[in-house]
Amino acid sequence: MRPGQTQRPQRNEPPELHDRPEDARRTEASHEKSLRITGLPAVSALLEHNGRLVERLFFDARNAAALAGFCRELGKARKPFRQVDTEELARVAGTVLHGGVVAVTRPRHIPAFDPAEAARWAAEGKPLLLLDGIGNPHNLGAIVRTAAFFGLDRIVISDHPAQAAPSEASYRVAEGGMEHVKIHRASGFAQVLKQLAASYRVLGTALGRGQQSLHRSDDRRPIALILGNEEEGLGRETLNACEGIVTLAGSGKVQSLNVAATAAILIHDLANPPRRQGRNAGLVSGSEAG
């Protein structure tokens, strides 16, 4: 076998013998358009739900047993995997915050948002969360994790220049949530909101202004609620396209919540409307919560 050539898995080999060490060192250079997904929850969810996208798998001794079943499937698909030491794993991951496992994967396609399809979601009574300029990938990952936890299976991201897309950092923070939440990308965001108004109650968020209640007993449309940029909040054009603005008054000791914490309050409320009807369950927003 020539130096650098990948050794294909054999049925009678243990997982830790697959692939060659030099392949790990060459991963970053040879997969510039690939994502390096780290952390056992994120990688396990990826392998379980979108394993076809995984190109290579690297892990340390502590995760070998947990990944053994996935390694067998990768072997059947003739995809390389290897147990490596901590130093090698950090080199592959590009960070020491890898949790003992790295999956090199092709990025998942982000479909364009279709208002006609959204009308069908509304007919099923499903609320919608839209992100307009959430720039921090850690915030995006935390929001996706919360959405997956509460069963909110779709999020729409706007064409705001600051808006973060799914990335290595957001996958890691989402702890597997990216495999359970479908993300759509909307262009011409203000116009999209106007189109949504036929089937959704479109609500924006702003600090210190607007209604205190998220739900309204006299409106049976599901809610489409928008979170804005961490620093600037929602832009004027987006706010003007909203039917209403919601907020949640705090103690006044701090100005606002982080947008990921805000989203957790919101998503819980959206996921449990019958129990929350008529209660003051709005949304903090503004310079930090958007």
C-alpha positions as CSV (number, residue, x, y, z in Angstrom):
1,M,0.0,0.0,0.0
2,R,1.4,3.4,-1.0
3,P,1.9,6.1,1.6
4,G,-1.2,8.1,2.2
5,Q,-3.5,5.5,0.5
6,T,-6.7,4.8,2.5
7,Q,-7.1,1.3,3.8
8,R,-10.6,0.0,3.3
9,P,-12.4,-1.6,6.3
10,Q,-12.2,-5.4,6.5
11,R,-14.9,-7.5,8.2
12,N,-12.5,-9.2,10.6
13,E,-10.7,-6.0,11.7
14,P,-11.6,-4.2,15.0
15,P,-12.7,-0.6,14.5
16,E,-9.5,1.0,15.8
17,L,-7.5,-0.5,12.9
18,H,-9.4,1.1,10.1
19,D,-7.9,3.9,8.1
20,R,-4.3,5.2,8.4
21,P,-2.9,8.0,10.7
22,E,-1.8,10.1,7.8
23,D,-5.4,10.2,6.5
24,A,-6.4,12.0,9.7
25,R,-3.7,14.6,9.2
26,R,-4.8,15.2,5.6
27,T,-8.6,15.5,6.4
28,E,-8.8,19.3,6.7
29,A,-6.9,19.9,3.5
30,S,-8.8,17.4,1.4
31,H,-12.3,18.3,2.7
32,E,-12.4,22.1,2.6
33,K,-16.1,22.1,1.9
34,S,-16.9,19.5,4.5
35,L,-18.0,20.1,8.1
36,R,-16.3,18.6,11.1
37,I,-19.0,17.6,13.5
38,T,-17.8,17.0,17.1
39,G,-19.2,15.7,20.3
40,L,-20.9,12.3,20.8
41,P,-24.5,13.6,20.9
42,A,-24.1,15.5,17.7
43,V,-22.2,12.8,15.9
44,S,-24.4,10.0,17.0
45,A,-27.5,11.9,15.8
46,L,-25.8,12.6,12.5
47,L,-24.9,9.0,12.0
48,E,-28.3,7.8,12.9
49,H,-30.4,10.2,10.8
50,N,-28.1,11.4,8.0
51,G,-25.3,8.8,8.0
52,R,-25.1,8.9,4.2
53,L,-23.5,12.4,4.5
54,V,-20.7,11.2,6.7
55,E,-17.4,10.8,4.8
56,R,-15.0,9.8,7.7
57,L,-15.1,9.2,11.4
58,F,-12.4,9.6,14.0
59,F,-12.7,8.9,17.7
60,D,-10.8,8.2,20.9
61,A,-10.8,5.1,23.1
62,R,-13.5,6.4,25.4
63,N,-16.0,6.5,22.6
64,A,-15.1,3.3,20.8
65,A,-17.7,1.2,22.3
66,A,-20.5,3.8,21.8
67,L,-19.6,4.1,18.1
68,A,-19.0,0.4,17.4
69,G,-22.4,-0.1,15.7
70,F,-22.0,3.0,13.5
71,C,-18.5,1.8,12.6
72,R,-19.9,-1.4,11.3
73,E,-22.3,0.5,9.1
74,L,-19.5,2.7,7.8
75,G,-17.5,-0.3,7.1
76,K,-20.3,-1.8,5.0
77,A,-20.5,1.5,3.1
78,R,-16.6,1.4,2.6
79,K,-16.2,4.6,4.5
80,P,-13.0,5.0,6.6
81,F,-13.0,5.3,10.4
82,R,-10.3,5.2,12.9
83,Q,-9.5,5.3,16.6
84,V,-6.8,8.0,17.2
85,D,-5.1,9.6,20.2
86,T,-6.1,12.9,21.7
87,E,-3.5,14.9,19.8
88,E,-4.4,13.5,16.5
89,L,-8.1,14.0,17.2
90,A,-7.6,17.7,18.0
91,R,-5.7,18.1,14.8
92,V,-8.6,16.6,12.8
93,A,-11.2,18.6,14.6
94,G,-9.3,21.9,14.5
95,T,-10.2,22.3,18.2
96,V,-9.6,20.7,21.5
97,L,-13.4,20.9,22.2
98,H,-14.2,17.8,20.2
99,G,-15.6,15.6,22.9
100,G,-13.6,12.6,21.8
101,V,-15.2,12.2,18.3
102,V,-15.1,13.9,14.9
103,A,-17.3,13.1,11.9
104,V,-16.3,14.7,8.6
105,T,-19.5,15.2,6.7
106,R,-20.9,16.9,3.6
107,P,-23.0,19.9,4.5
108,R,-26.8,19.4,4.6
109,H,-28.7,21.3,1.9
110,I,-30.7,24.2,3.2
111,P,-33.9,24.5,1.1
112,A,-35.4,27.7,0.1
113,F,-38.5,28.8,2.1
114,D,-41.8,28.2,0.3
115,P,-44.7,30.3,1.6
116,A,-47.2,27.9,0.0
117,E,-45.6,25.0,1.9
118,A,-45.8,27.2,5.1
119,A,-49.6,27.6,4.5
120,R,-49.8,23.8,4.8
121,W,-47.9,23.9,8.0
122,A,-50.3,26.5,9.4
123,A,-53.2,24.3,8.4
124,E,-51.7,21.7,10.7
125,G,-51.6,24.2,13.5
126,K,-47.8,24.3,13.7
127,P,-46.1,27.5,14.9
128,L,-43.1,28.9,13.2
129,L,-39.9,30.4,14.5
130,L,-38.0,32.8,12.2
131,L,-34.5,34.2,12.8
132,D,-33.6,37.5,11.2
133,G,-29.9,38.2,11.8
134,I,-28.9,35.8,14.6
135,G,-25.2,36.1,14.0
136,N,-23.6,34.0,16.7
137,P,-23.4,30.3,15.6
138,H,-23.5,29.3,19.3
139,N,-26.8,31.1,19.7
140,L,-28.1,29.4,16.6
141,G,-27.0,26.0,17.9
142,A,-28.6,26.7,21.3
143,I,-31.9,27.7,19.6
144,V,-32.0,24.6,17.5
145,R,-31.3,22.4,20.5
146,T,-34.2,24.0,22.3
147,A,-36.5,23.7,19.3
148,A,-35.6,20.0,19.0
149,F,-36.2,19.4,22.7
150,F,-39.7,20.9,22.5
151,G,-40.6,19.3,19.2
152,L,-40.5,22.4,17.0
153,D,-39.3,20.9,13.8
154,R,-38.8,23.9,11.5
155,I,-36.9,27.2,11.7
156,V,-36.7,29.8,9.0
157,I,-33.5,31.9,8.7
158,S,-33.6,35.2,6.8
159,D,-31.2,36.7,4.2
160,H,-30.0,39.2,6.7
161,P,-26.2,39.7,6.0
162,A,-25.4,38.8,9.7
163,Q,-27.5,35.7,9.8
164,A,-25.5,32.6,10.8
165,A,-26.0,29.3,8.9
166,P,-25.5,25.8,10.3
167,S,-21.8,25.4,11.0
168,E,-19.4,23.3,13.0
169,A,-19.9,25.4,16.1
170,S,-23.7,25.4,15.8
171,Y,-23.8,21.7,15.3
172,R,-21.7,21.1,18.4
173,V,-23.9,23.4,20.6
174,A,-27.1,21.9,19.2
175,E,-26.1,18.5,20.7
176,G,-27.8,16.5,17.9
177,G,-30.7,19.0,17.4
178,M,-29.7,19.8,13.9
179,E,-30.9,16.3,12.8
180,H,-34.4,17.0,14.1
181,V,-35.0,20.5,13.0
182,K,-35.3,21.4,9.3
183,I,-33.9,24.8,8.5
184,H,-35.2,26.8,5.6
185,R,-33.7,30.0,4.1
186,A,-36.0,32.9,3.1
187,S,-35.1,35.7,0.6
188,G,-36.8,39.0,0.6
189,F,-37.7,38.6,4.2
190,A,-40.2,41.5,4.7
191,Q,-42.2,40.3,1.7
192,V,-42.2,36.7,3.0
193,L,-43.7,38.0,6.3
194,K,-46.5,39.7,4.4
195,Q,-47.2,36.4,2.6
196,L,-47.2,34.5,5.9
197,A,-49.9,36.9,7.3
198,A,-52.6,35.1,5.5
199,S,-52.2,31.9,7.5
200,Y,-50.0,33.0,10.5
201,R,-50.2,35.6,13.2
202,V,-46.8,37.3,12.5
203,L,-45.3,38.7,15.6
204,G,-42.0,40.6,16.0
205,T,-40.0,41.2,19.2
206,A,-38.6,44.3,20.7
207,L,-37.4,45.4,24.1
208,G,-39.7,47.4,26.3
209,R,-42.6,47.8,23.8
210,G,-45.6,45.8,22.6
211,Q,-48.0,43.4,24.1
212,Q,-47.2,41.2,27.2
213,S,-49.2,38.2,26.0
214,L,-48.0,36.0,23.2
215,H,-51.3,34.1,22.7
216,R,-54.7,35.6,21.9
217,S,-57.9,33.6,22.5
218,D,-59.8,35.2,19.6
219,D,-57.2,34.3,16.9
220,R,-56.9,30.7,15.9
221,R,-54.0,31.2,13.5
222,P,-50.7,29.7,14.6
223,I,-47.9,32.1,15.5
224,A,-45.0,33.0,13.4
225,L,-42.5,34.8,15.7
226,I,-39.3,36.5,14.7
227,L,-36.1,36.9,16.7
228,G,-33.6,39.5,15.5
229,N,-30.0,40.3,15.6
230,E,-28.2,40.1,19.0
231,E,-27.0,43.7,18.9
232,E,-29.5,45.6,16.7
233,G,-32.7,43.6,17.1
234,L,-35.2,43.6,14.3
235,G,-34.9,46.2,11.5
236,R,-37.6,48.7,10.8
237,E,-38.8,46.9,7.6
238,T,-39.2,43.6,9.4
239,L,-41.0,45.3,12.3
240,N,-43.4,47.1,9.9
241,A,-44.3,43.8,8.3
242,C,-45.4,42.3,11.7
243,E,-48.9,42.2,12.9
244,G,-47.8,42.8,16.5
245,I,-44.8,43.2,18.8
246,V,-44.3,41.2,21.9
247,T,-42.1,41.6,24.9
248,L,-41.7,40.4,28.5
249,A,-41.1,42.9,31.3
250,G,-38.3,41.8,33.6
251,S,-37.2,43.1,37.0
252,G,-35.3,46.0,35.4
253,K,-32.0,44.8,37.1
254,V,-30.7,43.8,33.7
255,Q,-31.8,45.1,30.3
256,S,-32.5,41.9,28.5
257,L,-31.9,38.2,28.1
258,N,-29.5,36.5,25.7
259,V,-31.3,35.6,22.5
260,A,-30.8,31.9,23.1
261,A,-32.4,32.2,26.6
262,T,-35.2,34.3,25.1
263,A,-35.8,31.6,22.4
264,A,-36.1,28.9,25.1
265,I,-39.0,30.9,26.8
266,L,-40.6,31.5,23.4
267,I,-40.3,27.9,22.1
268,H,-41.7,26.5,25.3
269,D,-44.6,28.8,25.0
270,L,-45.2,28.0,21.3
271,A,-45.0,24.3,22.0
272,N,-47.6,24.4,24.8
273,P,-50.3,26.9,23.7
274,P,-53.3,25.2,25.4
275,R,-51.7,25.4,28.8
276,R,-50.3,28.9,28.3
277,Q,-53.4,30.6,26.9
278,G,-54.2,33.8,28.6
279,R,-51.0,34.0,30.6
280,N,-48.3,36.7,30.3
281,A,-45.8,34.6,28.4
282,G,-44.3,37.0,25.9
283,L,-40.7,37.4,24.8
284,V,-37.7,39.4,25.9
285,S,-35.9,41.1,23.1
286,G,-33.7,43.9,22.2
287,S,-29.9,44.7,22.1
288,E,-29.1,41.1,23.3
289,A,-32.3,39.2,22.7
290,G,-33.1,40.7,19.3
